[in-house]
């Protein structure tokens, strides 16, 4: 027997209008990926004083402190100390903010329980990884541009190679954005996130030649610096400005690219498994 439709439901359907056909997503949910990316970008742009202006002010304070304590005429690789220091400070600001964007977004969503709003839509692990990561990269690059423009009023920034500057700026922001995704997925509370920042991110960024040349380090410390991927992204970025490197430029390109690929694979696997995201 054919079931008779409920007249009340038929009337409601007629009042609402014809039903819409299901949307075809295709291989990639481009609309969903774009909306997730926009969510991440709008999230940090709404508090631009904290996410863009504050890093600029903090970095300029670092610059002023080093200029007053070390002087501006102390040569480093045939350039002034400020010209040597500026790329390292720009890179430090970029990577710290790229990490903060993705890690804070995920841990806040997990603590508040709103992470389900991202997991329920038809977004694959690849799209989730890209959406969060590209948002962090965007913040890192915007902070880098803001800091570079602010420093240009006090330091002469020479450009030796735009390729190395852009490659390492994007590669470093991507690296720390992916690390932020890993940390945000792994952490259960803000204390865990603070531990990652204090014991991993800050030491690796400060001990990678940001403020000094590693040639002055003892042999063992110099070897440890060459094992730090942060060293290669800062060294390559500085090479793009001053034209002097402490490691082979090609090696730096490979290390940054390989590290990004491995971190991206790790993020994809964790999100695909639903590690600490799904019950």
N, C-alpha and C positions, 0 to 999 in steps of 0.2 A: 504493500500500500504506500502511496506517495503521501508524505506528511503534509498537512495543511499549514501554511505559514500563519503565524499569529498576526491578526489584522493590526494590532497595536504596534508591533515591530515594523510592519510594512509602512505604516504611516510615519513613523519616526525616520525610516530610511528615505522616504520621499521628501520629508521636510529638510533633511540634511543635504540631499542631492545624490547624484550617482556616485558609486564607490570608485575610488582611484585604483588603477592597476598597480601591482607591485613594481617598485623601482628596480631597474636592472643596474647592478653595481659594476659589473665587469670584473676584470682581473684585479684592478686597484680601485678602492673606494676613494677616488680623488676628492670628492666633496667632503667626505668625513675627515680625511687627512688635512685638507685645507682649513676646515673649521677647528680642528684640534690645534693646529699651528697658530691660527688667529687667537684662539683662547689663551695660549701661552704668551703670545706677544702682547695682547691687550692686558694681560694680568700684570706684567711688569711696567707697561707704559702708564697705567693708572696711578702708579706710585713712582713716577719718574724722578722725584727728588731723592728718593731712597735708592733707586736702582741705577740711575744714570748720573745724577749730579753728585751724589755722595762719593762714588768712586773717583770722580774727577778731583774733588776737593781733597780726599785722602791721599791720592797720588801726588798732587802738587805739594802737599805738606811733606811727604817723603822726599821729594825733590829739594825742597827748601832746607830740610834738616841735613841732607847729605851735602848740599852746597855750602852750608854754614860750617859744618864739621870737617869736611874733607877739602874744601876749596874747589874752585872751578878750573884751575890751571893744571891739575894733576893729570899728566898724560896717560892714556890707555890706548895702546895699539895706534899710535900716531894721531889720535884725536883727543879732544878735551874730555875730562871726566864726565861732564854733564852730557855730552854727545854719546859717550859710552853707556851711561846709566839710563838715559831716556828710553831706549827700546826695551830694556829689561823691565822698567816700571810699567810701560804700556802693556807688555805681555802679561805681567803679573795681574794687572787690573782686569784684563780680558778673561783670563782663565778662572780667576776667583769668581767672577760674576757669572760666567757660563756654568760653572759647577753649582753655584748657589741657585740659579734659576730652575734647573731640572730637579735637583735634590729637594728644594723647599716645596716645589709644586707637588711632588709625589708624596712626601711625608705628611704635608698638610692634608692632602686628599685622603690619605690612609687614616690619619688620626681623626679627622672629622667624619669619616665614613662616606664621603662623596666620591670616592674612587669608583664606586659602582656605576656612577653616571658616565664614566669613560669606558668601563668594561662591557656595559650592556649593548651599546651600539655595534653595528657590524663592522668593527675595525680589527684587522688582523694584527698579529704581533709586529710585523714589519711596519705597518702604518702607525701603530702606537709608538714604536721606537723612533720612527722618523719625526712624528709630530712633536713629541717632547724634546728630542735632540735638536731639531732645527730651531725651536723656540729658544733654547739655550745658546745656540750658535749666534742667533740674531742679537740677543742681548750682549754677548761677548764682543761682537764686532761693533755694535753701537757704542759700547763703553770704550773700546779701543779708539774709535774715531774721535769721540768726545775728549778723551785724555790726550790724544795726539794734537788736536787743535788747541787745547788749553796749554800744552807744553810748548807749542810753537811760539808763544809769546815770550818765553823765557830761554828756550834752548833752540839752537839752529839744528834742524833735522835734515840731514842729507839723505838722498835716495840713491843707493847703488844699484838695486835690482828690485823692481816692482814684483817680479815673479816670486822671489823668495819672501818678500813682505806679505803678499797676499796668500801664498801657499801656507806659510806657517801661522798666519793669523787665523785662517779658516781651519787648518789642521789642529791647532792648539785649542781653539774654541770647541771644535768637535770632540777632541779627546776629553776635555774636562766636562763637557755636556754629557757625554756617554758615561763618564765616571759618576756624574751626578745621578743619572738614571739608575746605575747599579747600586749606589748608596741609598737612593730613595726607595728602591724596591726592597733592599735588604733590611733597612732600619725599621724598627718597630715604634720608636719614640724619638723625641728630639735629642735626648742624651746620646743615642747611638750616632745620630748625624753629627753632633758636636765632636764626638770622638774621631770620626773619619776626617773632619776638617782639621782638628788640632794635631792629630798624630800621623796623618798621611798627606793631605793636600798642602798644608802650610809648610811642613818640613821639606817636602819635595820641591816646592816652588822657591823657597828661600835658599836652599842649598844646591841650586842648579846654575849658579853663575849670574843670578839676577843683578847683584850689586858688585860683583867682583869678577876678576878673571881667574879661571881655575888653574892657570899656570903657576900661581903662587901657592897652591895647595901641596901638602906632602904627597908622596907617591901613592900611598894607600887611599887617601881621600880623593886624589885625582882619578884613580881607577873607579872608585865608587860613583863619582860624578858622571863618568862615561857610561855607567850602567843605568843612569837615571834618564828616562825618556824626556823629562821636563828640560834637561840640559840641552837636548838637540832642538827642541822647538824654540827655546830662547836664543840659542846660538845661531840658528838659521835665520830667525827674525832679525837679530842684531846684524847679521851679515848683510841682509837686505838694505840696511841703512848705512853702515860704516865700511862695508866691503872687506871685513876681516873676520875670519872664522877660527874657532879653536878645535873644530872637528871637520872632517871632510864634508863639504856641502851635500854631496850626493848621498852619503851615509845618513845625514840628518833627514833628507827627504824620505828615504826608505824607512827609517825608524819611526818617524811620525806617521807615515802612511800605514805601516804594518800594525802599529799600536792602535790606531783608529779602527782598523779592520778587526782586530782581535776583540777590542772592547765592544764594537758593534755586534759581533757574533755573540758575545756573552750577554749583552742586553736582550737580544732577540730570543735567546734560549730561555732566559729567566722569565720574560714576559709570556712567551709561548707556553711555558709550563704553568704559568700562573703562580710562580713562586712568591709566597707571602702576599698575593693579591687576590686569589680565589680560595674559597673554603675547600 
